[in-house]
Amino acid sequence: MEFAIAAPFLIGILMATFEIIILFLAQAALETTAEGAARYVLTGQAQTNFTGVKDSNGKVITTPQQQFAAYVCTQMSSFMSCNNLYVDVNSGSDYTTVDLSVPQFTFDATNNYKVTNTFNYNPGTQGQIVAVRLFYIWSVTSIFGFNIADSTLTLPGAHRILIATSVSKTEVYTS
């Protein structure tokens, strides 16, 4: 009888603990991905490898920003979806000129959590300060009223935006 009373609470606590563990693993995976993406920028590989793809008529079919986002997606953990990833790259001549303000997220009207923001892609040149920021929309589950969703967002359902940032100075590279 006592177990029947305590079991739902125990199961709820275990499920909430599991949800928090998964959330921390996702944040750590996003941080690792951001560090790898920043390394790709600071060594000049992003600037020299991602120049856009044009069709036979000269029309751009893939922008450098899309190429970089696709590269970042290949570096993410397999349990994370590329559809929920948003990439922002800013550069400046010194640390005070790089924009690191958190954007106000806007979502489409169909409530499918698609972000409609336009993010920057300015990987800079040699010797500049570059900030690579990754934003990831993570779905969470509310268990017995325990909800770790981001209450500051106007999202229907339970979601959290994970943010990973890496700031570094680009190295000298061959263009």
URRA-V948256 format. One record per residue. RES is the residue in one small letter. SS is DSSP state (~ for helix, > for strand, _ for the rest). PSI is psi as a letter, one per 40 degrees, with the letter a starting at -180 (none if undefined). D_CENTER is the distance of its C-alpha to the mean C-alpha in whole Angstrom. Layout:
BEGIN
res = <RES	RES>
ss = <SS	SS>
psi = <PSI	PSI>
d_center = <D_CENTER	D_CENTER>
END
This chain:
BEGIN
res = <m	e	f	a	i	a	a	p	f	l	i	g	i	l	m	a	t	f	e	i	i	i	l	f	l	a	q	a	a	l	e	t	t	a	e	g	a	a	r	y	v	l	t	g	q	a	q	t	n	f	t	g	v	k	d	s	n	g	k	v	i	t	t	p	q	q	q	f	a	a	y	v	c	t	q	m	s	s	f	m	s	c	n	n	l	y	v	d	v	n	s	g	s	d	y	t	t	v	d	l	s	v	p	q	f	t	f	d	a	t	n	n	y	k	v	t	n	t	f	n	y	n	p	g	t	q	g	q	i	v	a	v	r	l	f	y	i	w	s	v	t	s	i	f	g	f	n	i	a	d	s	t	l	t	l	p	g	a	h	r	i	l	i	a	t	s	v	s	k	t	e	v	y	t	s>
ss = <_	~	~	~	~	~	~	~	~	~	~	~	~	~	~	~	~	~	~	~	~	~	~	~	~	~	~	~	~	~	~	~	~	~	~	~	~	~	~	~	~	~	_	_	~	~	~	~	~	_	_	_	>	>	_	_	_	_	_	>	>	>	_	~	~	~	~	~	~	~	~	~	~	~	~	_	_	_	_	_	_	~	~	~	>	>	>	>	>	>	>	>	_	_	_	_	_	_	_	_	_	_	_	_	_	_	>	_	_	_	_	_	_	_	>	_	_	_	_	_	>	_	_	_	_	_	_	_	>	>	>	>	>	>	>	>	>	>	>	_	_	_	>	_	_	>	_	_	_	_	_	_	_	_	_	_	_	_	>	>	>	>	>	>	>	>	>	>	>	_	_	_	_	_	_>
psi = <d	d	d	d	d	d	d	d	d	d	d	d	d	d	d	d	d	d	d	d	d	d	d	d	d	d	d	d	d	d	d	d	d	d	d	d	d	d	d	d	d	d	e	e	d	d	d	d	d	g	e	i	h	i	a	e	e	e	h	h	d	h	i	d	d	d	d	d	d	d	d	d	d	e	e	i	i	d	e	i	h	d	d	e	h	h	h	h	h	i	i	i	d	i	d	e	e	h	h	e	i	h	i	h	h	i	i	i	e	e	f	e	f	h	h	e	i	h	i	i	g	g	e	a	a	h	e	i	h	h	h	h	h	h	h	h	h	h	h	i	h	h	h	f	e	h	h	e	i	h	e	e	i	f	h	i	a	h	i	i	h	h	h	h	h	h	h	i	h	i	i	h	i	h	none>
d_center = <47	45	42	42	41	39	37	35	34	33	31	29	28	28	25	23	23	22	19	18	18	16	14	14	14	10	9	11	10	7	9	11	9	8	12	13	11	13	16	16	16	18	21	21	20	17	20	23	21	19	22	22	24	27	29	33	34	31	29	25	23	20	19	17	14	14	15	13	10	12	13	9	10	13	12	10	12	14	14	10	10	9	10	8	5	5	6	8	11	14	18	21	24	24	21	23	22	18	16	14	15	12	13	14	13	15	16	18	22	22	20	17	14	13	12	14	13	14	11	13	14	16	16	20	23	25	25	22	20	16	13	10	7	3	3	4	8	10	14	16	20	22	25	29	27	25	21	18	16	15	19	18	16	19	17	20	20	17	14	11	8	7	6	6	9	11	15	17	21	21	24	27	26	29	28>
END
